[in-house]
Amino acid sequence: TILATTAIMLKLGMAPVHLWYPEILQGMPMHTAMIISTWQKLAPLALLYMMHDNLPTTLIMTLGLLSALMGGLTGLNQTQTRKIMAFSSIAHMGWLLTALSTNQSLATLNMATYIITTLTMFTIMATMSMKTMHDTGSAWTMSPMLSTAMMITLMSLGGLPPLTGFMPKWLVIKELSAMNLMPMSLALLLASLPSLLFYTRLAYLTMLTSPPTTTNMKLTWRFTTHTTPRTTTAIMMACLLLPLAAALYNNT
C-alpha cells in the first residue's frame, strides 16, 4: 500500500516526490501547463478515491501536511508565474489529501474549487502573457479589469474570506476539529501562511506597483485583450461561490 501511495503521489506531483512538477510546468506553454495542473490530476485522484479505504491514514495525512508545507515554503523565492502556480498546486493537493482522509465528499468539493481557481488563474495569465513577476507590473496598462480579477482570484487561491477559496479550507478545518485533530489543523493553517505570502506579493506587484520606465527595458503596451465568455464565468466562480458552501457541501 505504501508503494501504491507513493506512485499516486508521484503522478499528482506531491511532496516529497514533487521535483519534476515545477520544472515540467515551467517548460510548457500556458494552456498546456493549465491542462497538466487540472485535467491530469483527475485520473490519479480517481484511483486514490477507490483505494483510500485500504491506505494508511497516518501516511496520507503526513504526506498532505508535508505537501502543504513544501508547496508554501519552496514557492517563496520563485519569480516565474508558472512555477508559482506549480507550488500552489502542490500545497492545494496537500489540503485535498487531508480532506480525502476525513470526508470524501469534502475532497470532491476541494478538488472542484481547486480546478476552478487554477483554471481562472491560468486563463488570465495566458490572456495577458504573464510569464514572470516582471510582466505582472505592466499588466495594469493592458487590462485593468483583468488585473483586478487576477488579484481577487489570487486572494481566493490563498483562502481569504469571503471568496470561494476560503470554503474548502474552512470545511477541512471543521472536519479535523470534529475529529479532535487540533495539532493537524493548526499545522495545516500555519503551512498555508507562506502560500498566502507569495499570492499577496504577486497581487501587490500586479495592482499596487508601476514598472520603472526610465531604463530601456521592453514593456507591454496597451494592446486589446480579447476576453472570452468562459473567462468571465471562471472568474465569477473563483470568487463568488462561498454563499453556496452549505448547498455544495451537502450535494458533492
ABEGO torsion letter per residue (X at the ends): XAAAAAAAAAAAGBOAAAAAAAAAAAABBAAAAAAAAAAAAAAAAAAAAAAAAABBAAAAAAAAAAAAAAAAAAAAABABAAAAAAAAAAAAAAAAAAAAAABAAAAAAAAAAAAAAAAAAAAAAAAAGBABAAAAAAAAAABAAAAAAAAAAAAAAAGBOABAAAAAAAAAAAAAAAAGBAAAAAAAAAAAAAAAAAAAAAAAAAAABBBBAABABBBBBBBBBBBBAAAAAAAAAAAAAAAAAAAAAAAX
